[in-house]
Amino acid sequence: MRKGKRTRPPVQSWLFALAIPAVALFMLFSLMPYATMVKAWPWGIGQQEVMAYQELFDRRPGQHVQGQAEKFNINSAGSGGAVVVAAEGDTARATLSALSGNGLAEQTLVLAFPPEHLFRGMASMVLAPADLHSLDALYARAVADSLPLIAPGIRLVQMARDGGKPLPYLAQERITADYLLLHMPAATDLIAEDGPVGRPGTATKAVAATIGGMGKQQVHSSRFDPAATAALGLLACAESRRDLLGGASGALFDRITTRVEPLYGIQAGSGSVIEDGPLANAFEQALVLKATEDGILRLAGRLREDSAFWAGRFAAIDSAAVPVLARGRNIGLVQAEVDHRRTAFMQRLFHPQPGSFIGTAVEPQLPAAVGLDPWLTPFRTQKDTLRFVRGKYNIDHDLVIPKGMAVVLEKGTRWFMAPGVSVVVQGELHMRGTDLNPVFIRPQSDTAAYGAVAVNGTGATRVRIRGLRMSGGSGHAWNGIQFGGMLSFHLADVGMERCDINGSSGEASVSVRRGKLTMGDCRITDAANTALDLAECRAQVDGSSFAVTTGARSGQGIRAVGCRMIVRGCSFADLPGTAFGADRRSTVLCAGDQFTGNGVAVDMADGSLVHMDGCDLSGNAKVFVLRRKQPVLGGAVLKLYANTFAGNTVERDVDPFSKVESGATLDPRVAKEVLDKH
């Protein structure tokens, strides 16, 4: 039997067969609710494929809107990445560089502005391409305002290069050494994600390091600030950003507290996790601590209690940003995608799962608590007090007083300290000398200095010293903290009166860091470097004298960095260096002071403001030196009122960025404003 002849299907059949799935896809994507379209699809179909099919097959009528955002125009201005940036009337020159691509078509850009010509107060800015994924960053930045975390603001802009089409970008101020100078305390250093603290010759060497030396500090998990670490961990969970877990945004190191504080920034570059490096390794160990996990969950719970507020806040962000990020797409589809994204973000924010995202929490290995040195046992008069009564005490080894324990030196107490030996008090310190029975702290050897007597406080730790006679010390490094003065106070409320401090060989005779100082009727002489070294303080110094009596070639009186202070009725005599120095935007009132025979009477720099009234300045090599050392801070300003000048060699040495102003009468409100203004 013969088989029938096989025939080929006609072309119409092929076209019909292809038309059926095409029509089905048109119907599917034109009728499917947008809310369904943006959900997770089965069989491994990703959102990218779904959106590609939607754009091809969705033919339903829809609304297309164009949003408004501030426009940045960046135009080339020469070689080496030089550009001109213009935005709503503000124009600045900058250097443009690109970071590695982050998976989008455009690149992440960095603008660096000249320190002397900032752009809207910023020294540097990062611009990252923006799409709907960027809403997570805007949400996270809004949440960061309520968290103990340093996070510069983020704004959505439309950026056009060399006359091209404006595209949406996220703009954020970049944390650099200049940012630290402008916004951070003076004892702060920047740690990059791949470098140790203070590595010379790199961005980790912050020019903000204006307080002493910091040594070779190592980044360690125990140094991380618990609150900031938990806050950054929560945002990493909410944004699903593993780059934050590796410290991609960097961190700050505080040389007074030795705390490391991680920073938050928008995602720039590849977004990959930095798996090796001092910061990444230490931060990873800090994140997986049980205390960090507990902190993340507590923060999430607190935010969850205000979930209605945050839902409204995120919706407000959407209303402003979505029309810009939609870039002309169907607003109905975009809004469905945004609603889905916002819901997912809120779920991760309010109900984070740090164990699955960060890693299994571990219990820390706590260091043993500092116990009371056996030598101190006889002086314990109460549970939290050590008391030294009149008598001689030889201290031949370092003493660290446990936290919260006060030390009292009664009148007539005499401490004789062995070479290199120091005492660190972690509670209150009281010295109760009188004119007839002072408290003495002296070296055991006339040829070898001891270290320091130091207080490591908590911010409100009280120190009251009266009738102290002290000499022969230097400084001390303990637990990563540098105590630069023979008598050093960190984070303390210090009161000193009728003290005689002489002959230190370290950085300073008396050093006060980030605290409060009231000094009256004290005498500090023959410091090898600085008599009174202040940083980040509110201080009032009355009726005190600072001098060199030994014919030394060096020595200065008061150095104030980032301080607000009044110096009233004091004398500065025969100091080879600077009698009074103000740096790092200090604000000072000098009233009724005498400056006689000094190398420089008053040296001011970097945005500092000094009022001088009723002062007598005579026989100084230079009277006033005003300068700008860090361009980002600007020059110094000196305001002169009724002062007298006689026999000085040079009265003014003022650079072009600084200025001297004269006034007839000092406003009586200045004294209050100097100390009270925040």
C-alpha positions as CSV (number, residue, x, y, z in Angstrom):
1,M,0.0,0.0,0.0
2,R,1.4,3.3,-1.0
3,K,1.9,6.0,1.6
4,G,0.4,9.4,1.1
5,K,2.6,12.2,-0.1
6,R,3.8,14.5,2.8
7,T,3.2,18.2,2.2
8,R,4.8,21.2,3.8
9,P,2.7,23.5,6.0
10,P,1.9,26.7,4.1
11,V,3.4,29.9,5.2
12,Q,0.1,31.1,6.5
13,S,0.2,28.2,9.0
14,W,3.5,29.3,10.3
15,L,2.4,32.9,10.7
16,F,-0.7,31.8,12.4
17,A,1.3,29.6,14.8
18,L,3.6,32.5,15.7
19,A,0.7,34.9,16.0
20,I,-1.1,32.9,18.7
21,P,1.6,33.3,21.4
22,A,2.3,36.9,20.3
23,V,-1.4,37.8,20.7
24,A,-1.4,35.9,24.0
25,L,1.5,37.9,25.3
26,F,-0.1,41.2,24.1
27,M,-3.3,40.2,25.9
28,L,-1.4,39.0,29.0
29,F,0.7,42.1,29.4
30,S,-2.0,44.6,28.4
31,L,-4.6,43.2,30.9
32,M,-2.4,42.0,33.8
33,P,-2.7,44.3,36.8
34,Y,0.5,46.2,37.5
35,A,0.5,45.1,41.1
36,T,0.6,41.5,39.9
37,M,3.3,42.2,37.3
38,V,5.8,43.5,39.8
39,K,5.5,40.5,42.1
40,A,7.9,37.6,42.1
41,W,7.4,35.3,39.1
42,P,7.8,31.5,39.0
43,W,10.4,29.4,37.1
44,G,13.2,31.8,37.8
45,I,11.8,34.6,35.7
46,G,13.4,37.9,36.9
47,Q,12.0,41.4,37.0
48,Q,14.4,42.5,34.3
49,E,12.8,40.0,31.9
50,V,9.3,40.9,32.9
51,M,9.9,44.6,32.4
52,A,11.4,43.9,29.0
53,Y,8.3,42.0,27.9
54,Q,6.1,44.6,29.4
55,E,7.8,47.3,27.4
56,L,7.4,45.2,24.2
57,F,3.9,43.9,24.6
58,D,2.0,46.2,26.9
59,R,-0.2,48.5,24.7
60,R,-2.8,49.8,27.2
61,P,-3.1,53.5,27.4
62,G,-1.3,55.0,30.4
63,Q,-0.2,58.3,31.9
64,H,3.4,59.3,31.3
65,V,4.8,62.1,33.6
66,Q,8.0,64.0,33.8
67,G,9.3,64.9,37.3
68,Q,11.2,67.9,38.4
69,A,14.5,67.9,40.3
70,E,17.4,70.3,40.7
71,K,19.5,70.3,37.5
72,F,23.3,69.9,37.6
73,N,25.2,70.9,34.5
74,I,28.7,69.6,34.3
75,N,30.8,71.0,31.4
76,S,34.4,70.1,30.6
77,A,36.8,72.9,31.2
78,G,40.2,71.5,30.2
79,S,42.4,68.5,30.7
80,G,42.9,66.4,33.8
81,G,39.2,66.1,34.5
82,A,38.6,69.8,35.1
83,V,34.9,70.8,34.8
84,V,32.6,73.6,35.7
85,V,29.5,72.7,37.8
86,A,26.4,74.8,37.7
87,A,23.2,74.3,39.7
88,E,20.5,77.0,40.1
89,G,22.8,80.0,40.2
90,D,25.7,78.3,42.0
91,T,28.8,77.7,39.9
92,A,32.1,76.2,40.8
93,R,35.1,74.6,39.2
94,A,35.9,71.0,40.2
95,T,37.9,67.9,39.3
96,L,35.8,65.1,37.9
97,S,36.8,61.4,38.3
98,A,34.9,58.2,37.9
99,L,34.5,55.2,40.2
100,S,34.0,51.7,38.8
101,G,30.6,51.0,37.2
102,N,27.9,49.8,39.5
103,G,25.9,47.7,37.0
104,L,24.1,50.6,35.4
105,A,24.9,52.1,32.0
106,E,26.4,55.3,33.6
107,Q,29.3,55.6,36.0
108,T,29.5,56.8,39.5
109,L,31.3,60.2,39.6
110,V,33.2,62.1,42.2
111,L,33.5,65.9,42.1
112,A,36.3,67.4,44.2
113,F,36.1,71.2,44.7
114,P,39.1,73.4,45.6
115,P,39.3,73.8,49.4
116,E,39.3,77.6,49.1
117,H,36.2,77.6,46.8
118,L,33.7,75.1,48.2
119,F,30.4,74.3,46.4
120,R,27.6,74.9,48.8
121,G,29.9,74.3,51.7
122,M,31.0,70.9,50.3
123,A,34.6,69.9,49.4
124,S,33.6,66.8,47.5
125,M,30.5,65.1,46.2
126,V,29.7,61.7,44.9
127,L,27.1,61.3,42.1
128,A,25.6,57.8,41.6
129,P,23.2,56.9,38.8
130,A,19.7,56.7,40.1
131,D,16.7,54.5,39.2
132,L,13.8,53.0,41.2
133,H,16.3,51.0,43.3
134,S,17.6,54.4,44.5
135,L,14.4,54.8,46.6
136,D,15.9,52.5,49.1
137,A,18.8,54.9,49.6
138,L,16.4,57.8,50.0
139,Y,14.4,55.8,52.6
140,A,17.5,54.7,54.4
141,R,18.9,58.2,54.6
142,A,15.6,59.5,56.1
143,V,15.8,56.8,58.7
144,A,19.5,57.6,59.4
145,D,18.4,61.0,60.8
146,S,16.8,59.2,63.7
147,L,19.8,56.9,64.3
148,P,23.1,57.4,66.1
149,L,24.9,57.4,62.8
150,I,26.9,59.9,60.7
151,A,25.3,60.1,57.2
152,P,25.6,63.2,55.0
153,G,22.4,64.2,53.2
154,I,21.3,62.7,49.9
155,R,19.4,64.6,47.2
156,L,18.0,63.5,43.9
157,V,19.2,65.6,40.9
158,Q,19.2,65.6,37.2
159,M,22.7,65.7,35.8
160,A,23.7,66.7,32.3
161,R,27.2,66.4,31.0
162,D,28.4,68.7,28.2
163,G,25.0,69.5,27.0
164,G,23.7,66.0,27.0
165,K,20.3,64.7,28.2
166,P,19.7,65.1,31.9
167,L,19.7,61.8,33.8
168,P,18.7,61.2,37.4
169,Y,21.5,60.9,39.9
170,L,21.8,60.7,43.7
171,A,24.1,63.3,45.1
172,Q,25.8,63.0,48.5
173,E,28.6,65.0,50.2
174,R,31.6,62.8,50.4
175,I,33.4,62.3,53.7
176,T,37.0,63.3,53.2
177,A,39.7,64.9,55.3
178,D,38.2,68.3,54.5
179,Y,34.8,67.1,55.6
180,L,36.4,66.3,59.0
181,L,37.9,69.7,59.2
182,L,34.6,71.3,58.6
183,H,32.2,69.1,60.6
184,M,34.0,66.8,63.0
185,P,35.8,67.2,66.3
186,A,39.5,68.0,66.0
187,A,40.7,64.6,67.3
188,T,39.1,62.7,64.5
189,D,40.7,60.6,61.7
190,L,39.2,59.0,58.7
191,I,39.6,55.3,58.1
192,A,39.2,54.2,54.5
193,E,37.6,50.8,53.8
194,D,41.0,49.3,52.8
195,G,43.5,51.2,55.0
196,P,44.5,51.5,58.6
197,V,44.3,54.6,60.7
198,G,46.7,57.3,59.7
199,R,48.6,55.4,57.0
200,P,51.0,58.1,55.6
201,G,50.6,59.2,52.1
202,T,47.0,58.0,51.6
203,A,43.5,59.3,52.1
204,T,43.5,57.7,55.5
205,K,46.0,60.3,56.7
206,A,43.5,63.0,57.6
207,V,44.8,66.5,57.7
208,A,42.3,67.0,60.5
209,A,44.8,65.3,62.9
210,T,45.6,68.6,64.8
211,I,45.8,67.2,68.3
212,G,49.1,65.5,69.1
213,G,50.3,62.2,67.7
214,M,48.1,59.1,67.4
215,G,50.7,56.4,67.1
216,K,50.1,53.2,65.1
217,Q,46.6,52.5,66.3
218,Q,45.0,49.3,65.0
219,V,41.4,48.9,64.1
220,H,39.8,46.4,66.4
221,S,36.2,45.2,66.8
222,S,36.2,46.2,70.5
223,R,36.8,49.8,69.4
224,F,33.5,50.0,67.4
225,D,30.8,52.2,68.8
226,P,28.0,49.8,69.7
227,A,25.1,52.2,68.9
228,A,26.5,53.3,65.5
229,T,27.4,49.7,64.6
230,A,23.9,48.5,65.3
231,A,22.4,51.5,63.3
232,L,24.5,50.7,60.3
233,G,23.7,47.0,60.6
234,L,20.0,47.8,60.5
235,L,20.3,50.0,57.4
236,A,22.4,47.2,55.7
237,C,19.5,44.8,56.4
238,A,16.9,47.2,55.2
239,E,18.7,48.0,52.0
240,S,20.1,44.4,51.5
241,R,23.5,46.1,51.0
242,R,26.4,43.8,51.7
243,D,28.9,46.5,50.8
244,L,28.0,48.3,54.0
245,L,28.9,45.1,56.0
246,G,32.5,45.5,54.7
247,G,32.8,49.1,55.8
248,A,32.6,50.4,52.2
249,S,31.6,53.9,53.4
250,G,34.6,54.1,55.8
251,A,34.7,55.0,59.5
252,L,35.9,57.6,61.9
253,F,38.5,57.1,64.6
254,D,38.3,59.3,67.7
255,R,41.7,59.6,69.3
256,I,40.2,60.8,72.6
257,T,37.8,57.9,73.2
258,T,39.6,55.5,70.7
259,R,36.1,54.7,69.4
260,V,35.6,53.7,65.8
261,E,32.3,54.9,64.3
262,P,31.2,53.4,60.9
263,L,29.8,55.7,58.3
264,Y,26.8,55.5,56.0
265,G,27.0,56.5,52.4
266,I,25.2,55.7,49.1
267,Q,26.4,52.7,47.1
268,A,29.2,53.7,44.8
269,G,31.2,51.4,42.7
270,S,30.6,47.7,42.2
271,G,28.8,47.2,45.5
272,S,30.8,44.1,46.2
273,V,31.8,43.2,49.8
274,I,35.3,44.1,50.8
275,E,36.4,40.8,52.2
276,D,39.9,41.8,53.5
277,G,41.4,44.7,55.1
278,P,41.7,46.2,58.6
279,L,38.3,47.9,58.6
280,A,36.4,45.1,56.9
281,N,37.8,42.4,59.2
282,A,37.2,44.4,62.4
283,F,33.8,45.5,61.4
284,E,32.7,42.0,60.5
285,Q,33.7,40.9,64.0
286,A,31.8,43.8,65.5
287,L,28.6,43.1,63.5
288,V,28.3,39.5,64.5
289,L,28.4,40.2,68.3
290,K,25.3,39.3,70.2
291,A,25.1,42.8,71.5
292,T,25.0,44.2,68.0
293,E,22.2,41.9,67.0
294,D,20.3,42.9,70.1
295,G,20.9,46.6,69.2
296,I,19.6,46.1,65.7
297,L,16.4,44.4,66.9
298,R,15.9,47.2,69.5
299,L,16.2,49.9,66.9
300,A,13.9,48.1,64.6
301,G,11.3,47.7,67.4
302,R,11.5,51.4,68.1
303,L,10.9,52.3,64.5
304,R,8.1,49.8,64.2
305,E,6.2,51.6,66.9
306,D,6.1,54.6,64.6
307,S,5.4,52.6,61.4
308,A,2.5,54.9,60.4
309,F,4.8,57.9,60.6
310,W,7.5,56.1,58.5
311,A,4.9,54.9,55.9
312,G,3.9,58.5,55.4
313,R,7.5,59.7,55.3
314,F,8.4,57.2,52.6
315,A,5.2,58.0,50.6
316,A,6.3,61.7,50.7
317,I,9.7,60.7,49.3
318,D,8.0,58.7,46.6
319,S,5.7,61.6,45.5
320,A,8.8,63.8,44.9
321,A,11.2,61.2,43.5
322,V,9.1,58.8,41.5
323,P,8.2,61.1,38.6
324,V,11.9,61.8,38.1
325,L,13.0,58.2,38.4
326,A,10.2,57.0,36.1
327,R,12.0,58.6,33.2
328,G,8.8,58.8,31.1
329,R,7.6,55.2,31.8
330,N,3.9,54.4,32.4
331,I,3.3,55.9,35.8
332,G,0.8,53.2,36.7
333,L,3.4,50.4,36.3
334,V,6.0,52.5,38.0
335,Q,3.8,53.2,41.0
336,A,3.0,49.5,41.4
337,E,6.7,48.7,41.4
338,V,7.3,51.5,43.9
339,D,4.6,50.3,46.2
340,H,6.0,46.8,46.1
341,R,9.5,48.1,46.8
342,R,8.4,50.3,49.7
343,T,6.5,47.5,51.3
344,A,9.6,45.2,51.0
345,F,11.9,47.9,52.5
346,M,9.6,48.5,55.4
347,Q,9.4,44.7,56.1
348,R,13.1,44.5,56.2
349,L,13.4,47.7,58.3
350,F,10.8,46.8,60.9
351,H,11.5,43.0,61.0
352,P,15.2,42.6,60.1
353,Q,16.8,39.2,60.2
354,P,20.4,40.0,61.1
355,G,21.2,36.4,61.7
356,S,20.5,35.4,58.1
357,F,21.9,38.6,56.5
358,I,24.9,39.4,58.7
359,G,25.7,36.1,60.2
360,T,25.1,34.1,63.3
361,A,25.6,36.2,66.5
362,V,28.4,35.2,68.8
363,E,29.0,36.1,72.4
364,P,32.0,38.4,72.9
365,Q,35.1,37.5,74.8
366,L,35.0,40.2,77.4
367,P,38.3,41.4,78.8
368,A,38.8,40.9,82.5
369,A,37.7,43.9,84.5
370,V,40.4,46.1,85.9
371,G,40.8,45.3,89.6
372,L,42.2,47.4,92.4
373,D,45.9,47.3,92.5
374,P,47.0,45.7,95.9
375,W,49.2,48.6,96.6
376,L,46.1,50.8,96.7
377,T,44.1,48.6,99.1
378,P,45.1,50.5,102.3
379,F,43.8,53.8,100.9
380,R,40.3,52.6,100.2
381,T,38.1,54.4,102.7
382,Q,34.8,53.7,101.0
383,K,33.7,51.3,98.3
384,D,34.3,53.9,95.6
385,T,36.9,56.2,97.1
386,L,40.7,56.1,97.6
387,R,42.0,58.7,100.0
388,F,45.6,59.8,100.6
389,V,46.1,61.8,103.7
390,R,49.1,63.9,104.6
391,G,52.3,62.0,104.1
392,K,54.9,60.8,101.6
393,Y,54.0,58.1,99.0
394,N,56.4,56.5,96.6
395,I,54.7,55.3,93.4
396,D,57.0,52.9,91.6
397,H,54.7,51.3,89.1
398,D,51.8,52.3,86.8
399,L,48.4,52.5,88.6
400,V,45.0,52.3,86.8
401,I,42.1,53.2,89.0
402,P,39.0,51.2,88.3
403,K,36.1,52.9,86.6
404,G,33.9,55.0,88.9
405,M,36.4,55.1,91.8
406,A,37.3,58.5,93.0
407,V,40.8,59.6,94.2
408,V,41.3,62.2,96.9
409,L,44.6,63.8,97.9
410,E,44.2,65.7,101.1
411,K,46.4,68.6,102.0
412,G,50.1,67.7,102.7
413,T,50.0,64.7,100.4
414,R,53.3,64.1,98.6
415,W,53.5,61.7,95.7
416,F,57.0,60.8,94.4
417,M,56.8,59.1,91.1
418,A,59.4,56.8,89.6
419,P,60.7,57.4,86.0
420,G,58.1,56.6,83.4
421,V,55.4,55.8,85.9
422,S,51.8,57.1,85.4
423,V,48.5,57.1,87.3
424,V,45.3,56.9,85.3
425,V,42.1,57.7,87.2
426,Q,38.8,56.6,85.7
427,G,36.6,58.4,88.1
428,E,36.7,61.8,90.0
429,L,39.9,63.3,91.1
430,H,40.2,65.8,94.0
431,M,43.3,67.5,95.4
432,R,42.7,69.6,98.4
433,G,45.9,71.5,99.1
434,T,46.3,74.8,100.8
435,D,48.8,77.6,100.6
436,L,50.5,76.3,103.8
437,N,50.0,72.6,103.0
438,P,50.0,72.0,99.3
439,V,49.6,68.7,97.5
440,F,53.0,67.8,95.9
441,I,53.6,65.6,92.9
442,R,57.3,65.3,92.1
443,P,59.7,62.9,90.3
444,Q,61.8,60.5,92.3
445,S,64.8,61.3,90.1
446,D,65.9,64.7,89.1
447,T,67.2,63.3,85.8
448,A,64.3,61.1,84.6
449,A,60.7,62.2,84.1
450,Y,57.8,60.2,85.3
451,G,54.8,59.8,82.9
452,A,51.5,61.6,83.8
453,V,48.7,61.9,86.2
454,A,45.6,61.5,83.9
455,V,41.9,61.4,84.2
456,N,39.9,59.4,81.6
457,G,36.4,60.6,82.2
458,T,32.9,60.1,80.8
459,G,32.0,63.6,79.9
460,A,30.8,64.9,83.3
461,T,33.5,63.5,85.5
462,R,34.4,66.1,88.2
463,V,38.0,67.1,88.8
464,R,38.7,69.7,91.5
465,I,42.3,70.6,92.2
466,R,43.5,73.3,94.6
467,G,46.9,74.0,96.0
468,L,48.9,71.6,93.7
469,R,52.6,71.9,93.3
470,M,53.7,69.6,90.4
471,S,56.8,69.2,88.3
472,G,59.0,66.7,86.4
473,G,56.4,64.7,84.3
474,S,56.0,64.1,80.6
475,G,53.0,62.2,79.2
476,H,51.5,58.8,78.9
477,A,50.0,56.4,76.3
478,W,47.4,54.0,77.8
479,N,44.9,51.7,76.1
480,G,45.3,53.5,72.8
481,I,44.7,56.9,74.4
482,Q,47.4,59.6,74.2
483,F,47.6,61.7,77.4
484,G,49.8,64.5,76.1
485,G,50.2,66.5,79.3
486,M,52.0,65.9,82.6
487,L,48.6,66.5,84.1
488,S,45.9,65.3,81.6
489,F,42.1,65.3,81.5
490,H,39.9,63.7,78.9
491,L,36.1,64.2,79.0
492,A,36.1,65.9,82.4
493,D,34.8,69.0,84.1
494,V,38.0,70.4,85.5
495,G,38.4,73.2,88.1
496,M,41.9,74.3,89.1
497,E,42.9,77.1,91.5
498,R,46.1,78.4,93.2
499,C,48.2,75.7,91.5
500,D,51.9,76.0,90.6
501,I,52.9,73.7,87.7
502,N,56.5,73.7,86.6
503,G,59.0,72.0,84.3
504,S,57.2,69.4,82.2
505,S,59.1,67.6,79.4
506,G,56.3,66.2,77.3
507,E,53.8,67.8,74.9
508,A,52.2,69.9,77.6
509,S,52.2,70.7,81.3
510,V,48.4,70.6,81.5
511,S,46.2,69.1,78.8
512,V,42.4,69.1,78.6
513,R,40.6,67.3,75.8
514,R,36.9,67.6,75.1
515,G,35.8,68.9,78.4
516,K,35.3,72.0,80.5
517,L,38.0,74.0,82.4
518,T,37.8,76.7,85.0
519,M,41.3,77.9,86.1
520,G,42.0,80.7,88.5
521,D,45.2,82.1,90.1
522,C,47.5,79.4,88.7
523,R,51.1,79.6,87.6
524,I,52.5,77.4,84.8
525,T,56.1,77.8,84.0
526,D,59.0,76.3,82.0
527,A,57.1,73.9,79.9
528,A,59.3,72.3,77.3
529,N,56.5,72.7,74.8
530,T,53.1,74.0,75.8
531,A,52.0,75.1,79.2
532,L,48.2,74.7,78.8
533,D,47.0,72.6,75.8
534,L,43.3,72.7,75.2
535,A,41.2,70.9,72.5
536,E,37.4,70.9,72.0
537,C,36.9,72.7,75.4
538,R,34.9,75.4,77.0
539,A,37.4,77.2,79.2
540,Q,37.7,80.2,81.4
541,V,41.2,81.1,82.7
542,D,41.4,84.0,85.1
543,G,44.4,85.7,86.9
544,S,46.9,83.0,85.8
545,S,50.4,83.4,84.6
546,F,52.4,81.5,81.9
547,A,56.2,82.1,81.6
548,V,59.6,80.7,80.9
549,T,62.1,81.5,83.6
550,T,65.0,79.2,82.6
551,G,66.2,80.8,79.3
552,A,64.8,77.9,77.3
553,R,64.6,78.3,73.5
554,S,61.1,76.8,73.2
555,G,57.9,76.9,75.0
556,Q,54.5,78.4,74.5
557,G,51.7,79.5,76.8
558,I,48.1,78.4,75.8
559,R,47.2,76.5,72.7
560,A,43.5,76.2,71.9
561,V,42.2,74.0,69.2
562,G,38.4,74.0,68.5
563,C,37.7,75.8,71.8
564,R,35.5,78.5,73.1
565,M,37.2,80.3,75.9
566,I,37.8,83.5,78.0
567,V,41.3,84.5,79.1
568,R,41.0,87.3,81.6
569,G,43.6,89.1,83.7
570,C,46.4,86.7,82.7
571,S,50.0,87.3,82.0
572,F,52.3,85.8,79.4
573,A,56.0,86.6,79.8
574,D,59.2,85.7,78.0
575,L,57.8,82.7,76.1
576,P,60.1,82.0,73.2
577,G,57.3,80.6,71.1
578,T,53.7,81.7,71.0
579,A,52.1,83.1,74.1
580,F,48.5,82.4,73.0
581,G,47.5,80.3,70.0
582,A,44.0,79.8,68.6
583,D,43.4,77.2,65.9
584,R,40.6,75.2,64.2
585,R,37.7,77.8,64.5
586,S,38.3,78.6,68.1
587,T,36.4,81.6,69.6
588,V,38.2,83.5,72.3
589,L,37.9,86.7,74.4
590,C,41.1,88.1,75.8
591,A,40.4,90.8,78.4
592,G,42.9,92.6,80.5
593,D,45.8,90.3,79.7
594,Q,49.5,91.2,79.6
595,F,51.8,89.9,76.8
596,T,55.4,90.8,77.5
597,G,58.6,89.7,75.8
598,N,57.2,86.8,73.9
599,G,58.2,85.4,70.5
600,V,54.6,85.8,69.2
601,A,51.9,87.3,71.4
602,V,48.8,85.9,69.6
603,D,48.9,83.4,66.8
604,M,45.5,82.7,65.1
605,A,44.6,80.3,62.3
606,D,41.9,78.6,60.3
607,G,38.7,80.4,61.0
608,S,39.5,81.4,64.6
609,L,38.0,84.5,66.0
610,V,39.7,86.4,68.9
611,H,38.3,89.5,70.7
612,M,41.0,91.6,72.5
613,D,40.1,94.3,74.9
614,G,42.1,96.1,77.7
615,C,45.2,94.1,76.9
616,D,48.8,95.3,77.3
617,L,51.2,94.1,74.6
618,S,54.8,95.2,75.0
619,G,58.3,94.0,73.9
620,N,57.1,91.1,71.8
621,A,58.9,90.1,68.6
622,K,55.6,89.7,66.9
623,V,52.3,90.8,68.3
624,F,49.7,89.3,66.0
625,V,50.1,86.5,63.4
626,L,46.9,85.6,61.5
627,R,47.0,82.9,58.8
628,R,45.1,80.3,56.9
629,K,46.8,76.8,57.2
630,Q,43.8,74.7,55.9
631,P,42.1,76.5,53.0
632,V,38.8,74.8,53.7
633,L,38.6,76.6,57.1
634,G,39.4,80.1,55.9
635,G,41.5,82.8,57.5
636,A,41.4,84.2,61.1
637,V,39.6,87.3,62.4
638,L,41.0,89.5,65.1
639,K,38.8,92.2,66.7
640,L,40.7,94.9,68.6
641,Y,39.2,97.3,71.1
642,A,41.0,99.4,73.7
643,N,44.5,97.9,74.0
644,T,48.0,99.3,74.5
645,F,51.1,98.6,72.5
646,A,54.7,99.4,73.3
647,G,58.2,98.3,72.1
648,N,57.0,95.5,69.8
649,T,59.1,94.6,66.8
650,V,56.4,93.6,64.4
651,E,52.8,94.4,65.2
652,R,50.9,92.5,62.5
653,D,51.7,89.6,60.3
654,V,48.4,89.0,58.5
655,D,48.0,86.8,55.3
656,P,45.5,87.8,52.6
657,F,42.8,85.4,53.9
658,S,42.6,86.9,57.4
659,K,41.7,90.3,58.7
660,V,41.9,92.6,61.7
661,E,38.9,94.7,62.7
662,S,38.8,97.6,65.2
663,G,36.0,98.7,67.4
664,A,35.6,101.4,70.0
665,T,33.8,99.4,72.7
666,L,33.5,95.7,73.4
667,D,29.8,94.6,73.5
668,P,29.2,93.2,77.0
669,R,27.3,90.3,75.5
670,V,30.4,88.9,73.8
671,A,31.6,87.2,77.0
672,K,28.3,85.3,77.4
673,E,28.2,84.4,73.7
674,V,31.7,83.1,73.6
675,L,31.0,80.4,76.2
676,D,27.3,79.8,75.7
677,K,27.0,79.7,71.9
678,H,26.7,76.2,70.5
